[in-house]
């Protein structure tokens, strides 16, 4: 990460002091509840490498084999597979080494081409081993080509002429592939199949399946599998096993069960690591047992001199105390963290700031900015400002919320979809549609919702402005942002209806029909009002064929049209000489 210039740090410091003074003077003292917009765990650490360190990190020049692999992969990625391509590959590498084959497989972007390359190398005399077979299986599984992966797995012994035997790692790969695709039953079938052909599952097999079961909430099945692992197969659980179990049961609101597994680790002579403790602390905090979580962390300190809480541990506790509105305790945890030589990161500060906003303790926020911004310890980011925007909007202080947006622009902090959606929705709820539309225009022009950085947009939050625009002859403007939201993969059935009915009011029925088709493709079921409005409008416009298609879709949606609807469509088709 680039070092932030001192001028910008000072700018943040001035902003922190002046801006939060204005907040503390003008903000409402009524407590407001904020959604959990900052409850995530990822942070970007500052990289303050010296010039010497950079010299040590200079990448060595690629070897001849690496260059050859890159060239071959580039050819395969850019051209369709053909005899000409095979001829080019042969000329590049008359004799294939293990390194070249493995590196090329890693660099091929299309799974089907990777499999073609794998088969081509074998035809040309390359003897694949268990490593290359495993890599090919992983490529197919990770890209969800699961039927191909399954077929490939059961062809390994035949393809290799018996030199590569089926073992647990191949089955583990396929189990994980099905798990990533959400196909729990298929993962279980692979597990049962490997047992039926005499391949003993390893601890990795059980860990993979336990993780899949617990992510799907199958806690009873997970307990039975764990018992089978110990008693039937005599497989010894490792630290990773217990981490999966503790996290899985905590995330399924079974913290006591998670705590039981934590205690069982010592009986199994398995030492907990920092991930174990962080997982348990997080589960206890989510269950509201923050003091118990704090005691667990204290026990961690006594356990071993080599086992110490990290930034995640302390940040989790701060979040837990903030959720309990126990701000003094959260500040004590922050102090303890700093006293132990740990540097709070952005997530730590943002979590604390959210808690302070919920408690309306704005003076303390000002102190944090005064104490950290000047020395560059904490630079407010988008999440920080989103918290403040939401707090002001919930308190009815829309002018203050808009000032936060202005400061973001001044300080070159990029607003995201959450920033705009909260402001636009609050302005609509307050009846200030003019300013809401201005922000909406800015959102559309900058295509902010298409930015992968920041929060995932929530379509429903834009429905108030969609409703306003569609009732005021501006459906096309609303649809522009709606389609941007669709590109991000976010959907909301009521939004479709708002836009389709807007098109019906504006006599743009073909555009409404196009949205109807998109709605059906995404397995949303339009209601009767949508169908009847479109059919009536299309008939009025003389679009009998489109009206007929709409009627057919209405019947497929299990809606029963009025008898008159059939008559009107038939009459219009006869009139335009387009009868069935």
N, C-alpha and C positions, 0 to 999 in steps of 0.2 A: 504494500500500500504506500502511496506517495506520502511524504512528510507534509503536514499541514503548515503553511507559512505562518510566522509569528503574527503578521498583520491580520490574518484571518482569525487566529486564536484570540487576539485582542478584540477583534470585532465581535466575536461570540461573547467575550467577557462583558463588554459594554452592553450588549443586548441582554445578557442574563440579568444584570443589575437593574437597568432601566425598565426592561419589559416586565419582569416579575414584580417590580414595585407597582406598576400600573395594574397588574393582575390582582395583587393583594388589596389594592385600594378599591377596585371596581368590581371584583367578582362576588357572586352571590355566595352566601354562607350555607345555603341549603345543601345537604349531602346529595351526591348524585352517583348513580351506579354506572360504571363503565363496563362495556363488554370486554372480554378477554382478548384484546387485540395484540397484547405483547407477550402472551403465554407461549413462547416457543424457545427452543434452545439451539441457537446458532449464533456465533459471533465471529467478527473478523478482527484478528489481532494485528496490532501495528507492527510493521516490519522495519526495524531500525538498523538494518545491516550496515556495517561499516564498509569502507572500500575494500579492506582486507578480506572481510567475510565474502564480499561479492566475488573477489578473485578466486576464492576457494570453491565457489558455487558455479564456476564456468563449466558448461557441459563439454565433455570430451567429444572429439570428432567421431562421427559414426563410422563403424567398421565397413569393410567391403560387403560383408554379408547383409548388414543392415541396409546399406544403400541399394543392394540388389532386391531385398525384400520390399522396400518402399517403391522401387520402380515397378516391380511385378504387381504389387497391390494397386498402384495408380492405373496401370493398364487394365486390370480386372474391373476396377470400379468405374472406369470411363467407357468401357466397350462391352457390347453384348458377347456372351460366351459363344465362340465359333471356332472352327478349325484354324482360321487365320490367327485368332488370339492364342490358341494353343501353340501354334508355330512360333509366334513372337516370344512366348514364355520359354519355349525350349531353347531359342537362340540366346536368351538372356542368361539362362542357367542350365547348361547341358547336364551338369550333375547337381543334384539337390542335397543340401545339407540339412540336418535337423534344425539348426538355428534359423536358416532361411525360411523353411516351411512354417515353423511356429510363428515367426515374426510376420510373415505374409498373412497367415490366417488371422492374426490379431488386427491387421490393418484393413482387411476387406470389410466393406460396410454393409454388404448385402448377404444375408445368411445363405440364400440359395447358391450364390456364386462361391461362397466359402466352401460349401459342400461339393460343388463342381470342381473346385481347385483341389480339395482333399482327395477326391476320387481320381482326378487327372494325375496327381503326383504318384498315387499308388500304381496306376497303369504304367507310368513311366519309370517304375522300378524302385520308388522310395518305399522303404519298409516302415510303416507307422508303428509306434509303440503306445503304451498305455497313456503317455503324456499327451500325444497328439490326438488320440481318440477322445480323451477326457476334454481337451480344449474344444474340439468340434462339438461335442455334446453340450458343453457350457454355452457355446455361441448360439446353438439352436434353442436351448432352454431360455436363455436370457432375452432372446428376441421373440419369445412366445410361439415359436414354431414347434409346438409340443408334439403334434402327431409325427412330424419328421424326426424329432428328438427320440421319441419312443421307438420308432422303427429303426433308427440308427443304433440305439442301445442294444436291441436284440439281434443286430447284424454284426456286432463287433467280433464275436468269436469266428464267424464264418469269413468275414472280410479279412481278418488277420491270419487266417489259416490255422487258428488255434493257438497262436503265439501270445495273444492277449486274452486273458481270462476275465470273465465278468467278476467284479468285486464290488464291495459296498459303495465306494466313492462314485461309481457310475450311477447307481440307483439314487444316491443322495442328491446328485445333480438334478435328476429328473423330479424327485420329490420337491426340491426347492423351486424348480421351474413351475410346476403345477401350483405350488403355494403362492408364488408371486402373482400368478394369474387368477388367484382366488378360487381355484378348483380343489377344494379340500378333499372331496371323495376320491378324485383321481390320485392325489398324493397318498391317501390311505391304500388304494388299490396297488400302487407301486410297492409300498411297504409290505403288504401281504404277499405280493408276487415274489419279492426277493426272498422272503422267508420260505415260500413254498418250493423254491428251486435250490434251497440249501445254502443260501448266502446269509451269514449272520450279520445282523445290523450292529453298527458300532455306536459309540457315544455321539458321533457326528450325526448319524442317522436319527437317533432319538432327539437330539437337540433341534434338528431341522423340523421334525414333525411336531414336537412340543411347541415350538414357536408358531407354526402354522395354526395348530389347534387353539392356542390361547389368543391369537390375534382374531380368530373367528368366535371367541367367547365359549368354546367347547371345554369348559373347565373340568367337567366330570370325566370326559374322555382323556384329558391330559393327565389327570390323577391315575387313571387306570393304566395308561401308557407308561407313566413313571414307575408304577408298581411292577409292571411287566418287565421293564428295563432292569430293575434290581433283582427280582426274584426268578424270572424265567431265563433271562440271558446272562445274569451276573455281571452286567455292564456297570462300571463305576461312574457315578456322576462326577462332572468336573465343575469348576467355577462358572464356566459359561452356562452349564445346565441350570445351576441355581439362579444365575442372573436372569435367565429366560423365565424360570418359574416365578421368581419374586416379582419381576416386572409384569408378567402376564396376569397373575392373580391380583396384583394391586390395580392394574388398569381395568380389571373386571369387578372392581369394588369389593374385593375379597382380601382386604389388607391383613386380616388376622391369619389367613392361610399363607400369604406371602411372608409374614413374620415368622410363621412356623418353619418354613423352609430356610429362612435365615438362621434360625437356631439349629436346624438339622445339619448345617454345613460343618459345624465343629464335630458332630458325631461321625460324619463321613470323612473326617480329617481333610476337609477342603477349606482352604483359607479364602475369606472374602477379600475382594479388592475394592478399589475406590469406586468402580462402577456398581458393585453390589451395594455399597453404602448409599451412593447417590440414588440408585433405583428405589431403595427402601425409604429413604428420606422423602423422595418425591411422592411415593405412594401414600405415606403417612400424612404428608401435607395436604394432598388432594382429598384425603378422608377427614380433614379437619383436626388431625391429631398432631398439631405442630410441636407441642411441648415434648411429646414422645419422640418425634423426629429429631428434636434438638438434643435429647438425651442419647439417641443413637449416634449422633455426630460426636458427642463428648466421649462415648464409648470407643469410637473410632480412634480418637486421639490417644486413648489409653492402651489400645490393642497392640500397637507397634510403632516404633519410632520412624519406620519406613512407610507408614500408612497415614497420610494426612489429608484432611478435607481440601478440596480445590475450589476454584471460582464457582463451578456448577453447584457444589454442595451449599455454599453460603448463599448464592443467588436463589436457590430453591427454598431455603429457610426464610429468606427475606420475602419471597412471594407468599409463602405460607402465612407469615405473620401479617402481611398486608391484607391478605384475604380475610383475616380475622379482625381487621381494623385495629390491630395492636401496633401502632406506629412506633412507640418507644422501643418495643422489643426488636422491631426490624432495624431501627437505627443502631441498637446495641450490637446486632449481628454484623452490620456494616462496619462498625468500629472494630469489632473483634477481628474481622477479616483483614482490615488494613493493618492492625497491630501485629498480625501474624505474617505480614510481608506480602500479602496477596493484593494484586491490583484489580479493583472492580472494573468490569468491562461495560460496554454500552447496555447489554442486557440487564446487568445488575442495576445500573442507574435508571434505566427505563422502567424496570419493574418497581423500583422504589418510588419513582415519580408518579406512576399510575396509582400506587397505594396512597400517596400524599394527596393526589387530586381527589380520590374517592373520599378521603377524610377531610377535604377542604383545608389542608394544612399548607397554604400557599407560601407562607413565610419561610418554611423549611425548604421548599423548592428553590426559592430565591437564594438561600444560604448555600445550597448545593452548587448552583451556578456560580456564585461568587467565589466559592472555595475551590472549584475544579476547572472552570473554563479558562481562567487566567494562566494556569500552568499547563494547559493542554491535556488534563487528565480525562475530561469528558467533553465531547463535542456533541451537541444535540443532533439527532438524526430525524428521519421522517417519522419513525415510530414515536419519538419524543413529542414532536409537534402534533401528531395525530391524537395522542392522549390529551393534549391541551385543547385542541379543537373540539374533541368530543365532550370534554368537561364543560367548556363554555356553552356548547350547544345544549347539553342536558340542563344547564343552569339558566337557559334562556338568554344568554349574553351573546347574541349573534354578532354584534359589532366587534366584540373582543375576539371572537372566533375568526372573523375576517381579517383582523389585525395580525393574528398568528399566521394566516396564509400570506399576507404581505411580507412579514418578516422572513418567512421561508424563501420567498423570491429574492429578498434583499441579501440573505445569507447564502444563497445558491444551494439550498436544501430542496431536493426534488420532491414535490407532492406526488402521492400515488392515488390510486382509485379510491381508497378509503378516505383520504383527505377530502376529495371532491364529493363523494357520495354522502358523507355526513353533513357537509355544508349545504349541499343542494337539497337534501331531504328536509333539513331543519328550516331552510328558507321557505320551502314550499309549505311546510306545516305552519309557519308563521305568516303565510299569505304574501310573502315578498317574492312573487314569481318573476319580476323583472330581473332582480339580482341573481335569482336561481338560474334563469335562462342565460344570463351572461356567463356564469360559471360553466354551465352546460356547453355553451359554444366553445369556450376555452378548452374544456375537456375533449370535445370532439376534434377540434383543430389540431391539438397536440397529440392526439391518439394515445392518451395516457393509459387507457384501459388495456392497450395492447402491450404495454411494458411489462415484461416478466418480473421485473424487480418490484418488491413490495407485496402488499396484500393481494390475494386473489379477489377480483371484483365480485360483488354480490348483485345479481341482476335486480332482485326484488327491491333493493334500496333506491333504484332509479325509477320505480313505478310511479311515484307522485309527479315527477317532472314529465314522464311519458304521458301520464293521464292529462296533464295540463296542456302539453303541446298537441296531443291528438284531439283535444276538444277545441283547439284554437287554430285549426287548419295547418298544423306544422308536423304532420305525421312523418313526412320524409326526413325531417331533421331528427326526429326521435329514432327513426329506423337506422340512421347512420350509426349512432352509438350502440344501438341494440345489436347490429351486425358485428360491430367491433367486440362486443361482449361475447357473441357467439364464437368468434375466432379464438377467444380465450377458453372456450369450452364450458362456459357457464350458461345455464338454462333456467327459465322460470315460466311455467305455463300461463299464469295471469298476464305476463308481459306480452306474450303472443296475442292474447285476446284484445288487450288495450290497443295494440298497433293495427290489428285486423279491423277492429271496429272504427278506428280512426280513418283507415282507408275507405271504409264503407261510407262514412260521413262525408268524405271528400270526393266521392265518386271514382276513386282509383281502385276499382274492384280487381283488376288483374294483379296489381301489387299485393292486394289482400289475399288473393288465391295463391300466389307464390309463397306467402308466409304460412298459409294453411298447409301446403305441401311440406315445407320445412318442419312444421310442427308435428305432422304425422310421421315423418322420417325419424323423428326423435322419440317416437312412441308416446307422445302426448295426445290425449283424446280431446278434440275441440267439443264445445258444448253446442246445444241446439241453436242458441242465439247466433253463434258465429255462422253456422251453416245456412240458416234461414236468411240472415242479412246478406250474405254473399250471393245466394241463389236469386233473391229478389232483385238485388242491384245488377247482377249480370244479365238477367232477363230484361231489365229496364234499359240496359245499354245494348241489347240485341246480341249478347254473347251467349247464344243458346247452347253451343257445344261445351263451353266452360261451365255453364250452369248444370248441364247434364253430368259432367265429370265430378262437380261438387256434390251432386245428389248421390252419385255412386259411392263417393268417399263417406258421405253421411250414413248410408246404409251399412257400410263396412264398420263404421264406428258404433253400430248397434243403436242408432237413433231412428225413430219412425217419423218420416216427414208427413205433413198434412196431405190429404188427398188432393187438395187444390194445387199443391206444389207440382205433383205429377202432371196434372192437367195443363198448368201454365207452361211447363217445359215442353210437353208434347205439342201444344198449340204453337209455340214459338218455333220449334223445329220444323213443323209442317209448313208454317208460314214462310220460313226461309228455305224450304225445300231441302232440308237436311234430315229428313225423317230416318229412323233406324232402319 
